[in-house]
Amino acid sequence: MARKKKHAHGGHGWFVTFADLMGLLMSFFVVVAAFSSQDKAKLMAVVGSMQEAFGSSKDSRMAGMVEIDGLPVRTNLHDVEIRRPDETPPAQAQTNTAETQDKGEGNSQFGLPTSQIQQNGGEQDTRRFASAAATLRQALQSMPDIAEVSKHVMMEESEEGLHIRIVDQDGRAMFAEGSVQPSETIRMLLKRLAPVIGQMPNQVTISGHTSRAWNAMQATENWRLSVNRAIVVKELLEEGGVATDQFMSVTGKSDTEPLFINDPFLSGNRRVEILLMHSAPVLPN
């Protein structure tokens, strides 16, 4: 008589699968809880880094009348409010109102209110800056060979003037490590920028910036790199047609003014800034 074989006990393999599933679910909920308590600015920075790494398309933003495309815009500026270029800061508006009530609005030597002259000069600059930004974008887009490099360019208008920032990105650096000579594509980029800048009546300042140094030796080197890179950019703009007397200053600021304050080590802090300064108000004859 054939004997029935006894099966081994413990045929509950589904317990293992169930335990794995519960472990995955717990991990998922931990990740969700962690991200829900994150600072929105930090989360956006992580998203931006992932988009850069995987080559995803970036969002285009508008700041006033100047288009900003490419790298994320820093959202935590030092004591700065977000407003249109033609708006007056609330504190300044209150001060102006109080002074007008106490003394009456001041007039220039030509009989026009001083505020009107300043406003007219600011509006002219705003129109010029908007036109220059559009011309620069068009010039860069017309060169397919440097279309990728044009993503290094950020333009933003502030109370100082029009900032043209040429910024490092992860995996794409303007300058080789430790070198003051820019890459050939950056030279082509500056060659395109120079004619537009040279046609503007505004004074120009150039400043070099680096990311945060990891040690004291690198901190010293960053000062040398930032100033020498700014000088090289000035020389290339001069070769492209910008007059020497249009430059007001060329400075190196090392890592003292990070573009991304919350992450001073970020590659986007390595940049050269070209500032077209607001012109002095034009007084009537």
PyMOL commands that set and color helices and strands:
alter all, ss='L'
color gray80, all
select helices_A, chain A and resi 14-36+40-54+90-103+114-141+144-146+149-152+184-198+216-239+244-246+267-269
alter helices_A, ss='H'
color red, helices_A
select strands_A, chain A and resi 61-63+66-68+153-157+161-167+204-209+247-252+271-277
alter strands_A, ss='S'
color yellow, strands_A
deselect
rebuild
show_as cartoon
